[in-house]
Amino acid sequence: MRTLIAIPIYNEERYVCRVIDRVLEHGHDVLVIDDGSTDRTPELLRCKPVSVIRHETNFGYGRSLRNAFDAASEGGYDWVITMDCDEQHEPDSIPYFLDAAGEGQADIISGSRYLVELPEDDAPPRERRGINARITAEINERLGDQLVRVGGTLLTDAFCGFKAHRVASMQHLDLTEDGYAFPMQLWVQVAAAGLRVIEIPTQLIYNDPNRSFGGELDDAGIRLAHYRHVLHCELRRHSARLPVTAWQDVHCHCPGF
């Protein structure tokens, strides 16, 4: 399998060299999407044997992932693994994703930080875990039957960015979301397209519990409402390919509806 490791980055001068060096040890091509960094990240990247897509301004996490999928398709890769650059994803877990990919039973292999019960001292920040749990539960309630029907499982972690994606399968999706609500769009389209999903356990690491989402999204209530708005708009948009129970009680003000 030809595999591309894709790493979205924004102002990661503290971590970028250590993370990339450890990822390169696994022997795969590496693509970094620098989302308009204003620190020393671009300078440090010039010293590393990786491909770089550079945004002149900060477009958002979702845009960087979309760049990664396009690059993997154009480069003829079989799989693209996405991971973060803040040392919250363990590079030594890469082989576990590839082992699961090699079994041929999934189109998306999603890391989960919650498949294994965590000691109290290792728990994530409460408001982040709470939002993740609420959104994950709603996705399972609305889309779980569809995910399970096509050979997948219910989700335990809707937001983990450590994933392996079958490149050919991703070409069935029409992803447009630029920001942190990208997973909302992804899971709806994955269910609508009948892609197979499995989760594998991955380590939960929070080096910076106060990390900013940017602007008003730092408010947990606003962030939750934004995620649900994107989720509900996407459910309406793909209602023709989803069970009625997925979208029948969705009331949102979305363009085109």
C-alpha positions as CSV (number, residue, x, y, z in Angstrom):
1,M,0.0,0.0,0.0
2,R,1.3,3.4,-0.9
3,T,0.6,5.6,2.1
4,L,0.9,9.3,2.7
5,I,1.1,10.8,6.2
6,A,-0.6,14.2,6.2
7,I,0.0,16.7,9.0
8,P,-2.0,19.9,9.3
9,I,0.0,22.6,11.1
10,Y,-0.6,26.0,12.5
11,N,2.0,27.8,14.6
12,E,3.7,24.6,15.9
13,E,7.3,25.7,16.2
14,R,7.4,24.1,19.6
15,Y,6.6,20.6,18.3
16,V,7.1,20.4,14.6
17,C,10.7,19.1,14.4
18,R,10.2,16.4,17.0
19,V,6.9,15.2,15.5
20,I,8.2,15.1,11.9
21,D,11.4,13.4,12.8
22,R,9.4,10.6,14.6
23,V,6.9,10.3,11.7
24,L,9.7,10.0,9.1
25,E,11.1,7.0,11.1
26,H,8.2,5.0,9.8
27,G,9.3,5.3,6.2
28,H,6.3,6.9,4.4
29,D,6.0,10.0,2.4
30,V,5.0,13.0,4.5
31,L,2.9,16.0,3.5
32,V,2.6,19.0,5.8
33,I,-0.2,21.5,5.3
34,D,1.0,24.8,6.9
35,D,-2.2,26.8,7.5
36,G,-0.8,30.3,7.5
37,S,1.7,29.9,10.4
38,T,3.1,33.2,11.7
39,D,5.8,31.8,13.9
40,R,9.0,29.9,12.9
41,T,7.1,26.9,11.6
42,P,7.8,27.7,7.9
43,E,11.5,28.2,8.5
44,L,11.8,24.9,10.4
45,L,9.9,23.0,7.7
46,R,12.5,24.0,5.1
47,C,15.0,21.8,6.9
48,K,12.9,18.6,6.7
49,P,12.5,16.1,3.8
50,V,8.7,16.6,3.5
51,S,6.3,18.1,1.0
52,V,4.6,21.3,2.1
53,I,1.4,23.0,1.1
54,R,1.5,26.6,2.4
55,H,-1.5,28.7,3.0
56,E,-0.8,32.4,3.0
57,T,-3.6,33.0,5.5
58,N,-5.3,30.7,8.1
59,F,-8.1,29.0,6.3
60,G,-8.9,26.3,8.9
61,Y,-8.4,22.7,9.9
62,G,-11.0,21.3,7.5
63,R,-9.4,23.1,4.5
64,S,-6.0,21.5,5.4
65,L,-7.6,18.1,5.5
66,R,-9.2,18.6,2.2
67,N,-5.9,19.6,0.7
68,A,-4.4,16.4,2.1
69,F,-7.1,14.2,0.5
70,D,-6.7,16.0,-2.9
71,A,-2.9,15.5,-2.7
72,A,-3.2,11.9,-1.9
73,S,-5.5,11.3,-4.8
74,E,-3.3,13.3,-7.2
75,G,-0.3,11.4,-6.0
76,G,-1.7,8.0,-6.6
77,Y,-1.7,6.9,-2.9
78,D,-3.8,4.1,-1.6
79,W,-4.2,5.4,1.9
80,V,-3.7,8.8,3.6
81,I,-3.2,8.9,7.4
82,T,-4.0,12.3,9.0
83,M,-2.5,13.3,12.4
84,D,-1.9,16.4,14.4
85,C,1.5,18.1,15.1
86,D,1.1,19.0,18.8
87,E,2.3,15.7,20.2
88,Q,-1.3,14.6,20.9
89,H,-1.0,11.8,18.4
90,E,1.6,9.1,19.0
91,P,3.6,8.5,15.7
92,D,4.4,4.9,16.9
93,S,0.7,4.1,16.4
94,I,1.0,4.6,12.6
95,P,1.7,0.8,12.1
96,Y,-1.6,-0.1,13.9
97,F,-3.6,2.0,11.4
98,L,-1.7,0.3,8.5
99,D,-2.3,-3.1,9.9
100,A,-6.1,-2.4,10.1
101,A,-6.0,-1.0,6.6
102,G,-4.3,-4.1,5.3
103,E,-7.2,-6.2,6.5
104,G,-9.3,-4.6,3.8
105,Q,-12.5,-4.4,6.0
106,A,-12.8,-0.6,6.2
107,D,-12.7,2.6,4.2
108,I,-11.9,4.8,7.3
109,I,-10.0,3.7,10.3
110,S,-10.6,6.2,13.1
111,G,-8.6,6.6,16.2
112,S,-10.5,6.6,19.5
113,R,-9.3,8.0,22.7
114,Y,-12.2,6.5,24.6
115,L,-12.3,2.8,23.6
116,V,-10.3,2.1,26.7
117,E,-11.4,3.3,30.1
118,L,-9.2,6.1,31.3
119,P,-7.8,6.7,34.8
120,E,-9.3,9.8,36.4
121,D,-5.9,11.6,36.3
122,D,-5.8,11.1,32.5
123,A,-9.2,12.5,31.7
124,P,-9.4,15.3,29.1
125,P,-10.6,18.8,29.9
126,R,-14.2,18.4,31.0
127,E,-15.9,20.8,28.5
128,R,-14.0,19.2,25.6
129,R,-15.0,15.7,26.7
130,G,-18.5,16.9,27.3
131,I,-18.9,18.3,23.8
132,N,-17.3,15.3,22.2
133,A,-19.6,13.0,24.1
134,R,-22.8,14.9,23.2
135,I,-21.9,15.2,19.5
136,T,-20.8,11.5,19.3
137,A,-24.1,10.4,20.9
138,E,-26.1,12.5,18.5
139,I,-24.2,11.1,15.5
140,N,-24.8,7.6,16.7
141,E,-28.5,8.3,17.3
142,R,-29.0,9.7,13.8
143,L,-26.5,7.7,11.7
144,G,-25.6,4.7,13.8
145,D,-28.0,2.3,12.0
146,Q,-26.5,3.3,8.7
147,L,-22.9,3.0,9.9
148,V,-23.5,-0.5,11.4
149,R,-25.5,-1.6,8.4
150,V,-22.5,-1.2,6.1
151,G,-20.2,-3.2,8.3
152,G,-19.0,-0.5,10.6
153,T,-19.5,0.3,14.3
154,L,-21.0,3.0,16.4
155,L,-18.5,5.8,17.2
156,T,-16.9,6.4,20.6
157,D,-14.9,9.5,19.5
158,A,-16.3,11.7,16.7
159,F,-13.5,14.3,16.8
160,C,-10.2,12.3,16.8
161,G,-8.1,13.6,13.9
162,F,-5.8,10.5,13.9
163,K,-7.3,8.5,11.0
164,A,-6.5,6.4,8.0
165,H,-8.6,7.0,4.9
166,R,-8.8,4.8,1.8
167,V,-8.1,7.4,-0.9
168,A,-10.4,5.8,-3.6
169,S,-13.3,5.8,-1.1
170,M,-12.8,9.5,-0.2
171,Q,-13.4,10.4,-3.8
172,H,-17.1,9.6,-3.3
173,L,-17.4,12.5,-0.8
174,D,-18.0,16.2,-1.5
175,L,-16.3,17.9,1.5
176,T,-16.5,21.7,1.7
177,E,-16.2,22.5,5.4
178,D,-13.1,24.6,6.3
179,G,-13.1,24.8,10.0
180,Y,-13.2,22.6,13.2
181,A,-16.7,21.4,12.3
182,F,-15.2,19.3,9.5
183,P,-15.9,16.0,11.3
184,M,-19.7,16.8,11.3
185,Q,-19.7,16.9,7.5
186,L,-17.4,13.9,7.2
187,W,-19.5,11.5,9.3
188,V,-22.8,12.4,7.5
189,Q,-21.2,11.9,4.1
190,V,-19.5,8.7,5.1
191,A,-22.9,7.3,6.2
192,A,-24.7,8.6,3.1
193,A,-22.0,7.0,0.9
194,G,-22.1,3.7,2.7
195,L,-18.4,3.7,3.6
196,R,-17.2,1.2,6.2
197,V,-15.8,2.6,9.4
198,I,-13.9,1.0,12.3
199,E,-12.3,2.5,15.3
200,I,-9.0,1.5,16.9
201,P,-7.7,2.7,20.3
202,T,-5.3,5.5,20.3
203,Q,-3.6,7.2,23.2
204,L,-5.2,10.3,24.8
205,I,-2.6,13.1,25.3
206,Y,-3.4,16.7,26.2
207,N,-0.3,18.8,26.4
208,D,-2.3,22.1,26.4
209,P,-5.7,21.9,27.9
210,N,-6.2,25.6,27.2
211,R,-5.5,25.5,23.5
212,S,-7.6,28.0,21.6
213,F,-10.1,27.2,18.9
214,G,-10.1,30.8,17.8
215,G,-12.5,33.7,18.4
216,E,-16.0,32.9,19.7
217,L,-15.4,29.2,19.3
218,D,-13.5,29.3,22.6
219,D,-16.9,29.6,24.2
220,A,-18.0,26.0,24.7
221,G,-21.7,26.8,24.2
222,I,-21.1,28.6,21.0
223,R,-18.8,25.8,19.8
224,L,-21.4,23.1,20.5
225,A,-24.1,25.1,18.7
226,H,-21.9,25.6,15.7
227,Y,-21.1,21.9,15.5
228,R,-24.8,20.9,15.7
229,H,-25.7,23.5,13.1
230,V,-23.1,22.1,10.6
231,L,-24.3,18.6,11.4
232,H,-27.9,19.3,10.9
233,C,-27.3,21.2,7.7
234,E,-25.4,18.3,6.3
235,L,-28.1,15.8,7.4
236,R,-30.7,17.9,5.4
237,R,-28.4,18.2,2.4
238,H,-28.0,14.4,2.2
239,S,-31.5,13.4,3.3
240,A,-32.2,11.6,0.1
241,R,-29.5,9.1,0.9
242,L,-30.2,8.7,4.6
243,P,-32.9,7.1,6.7
244,V,-35.8,9.4,7.6
245,T,-34.9,9.0,11.3
246,A,-31.5,10.7,10.6
247,W,-33.0,14.1,9.6
248,Q,-36.8,14.2,10.2
249,D,-36.7,16.4,13.3
250,V,-33.8,18.7,12.1
251,H,-34.8,22.3,12.1
252,C,-32.0,24.6,11.0
253,H,-31.5,27.6,8.8
254,C,-29.2,26.3,6.1
255,P,-28.5,27.7,2.7
256,G,-30.8,26.1,0.1
257,F,-33.5,25.0,2.6
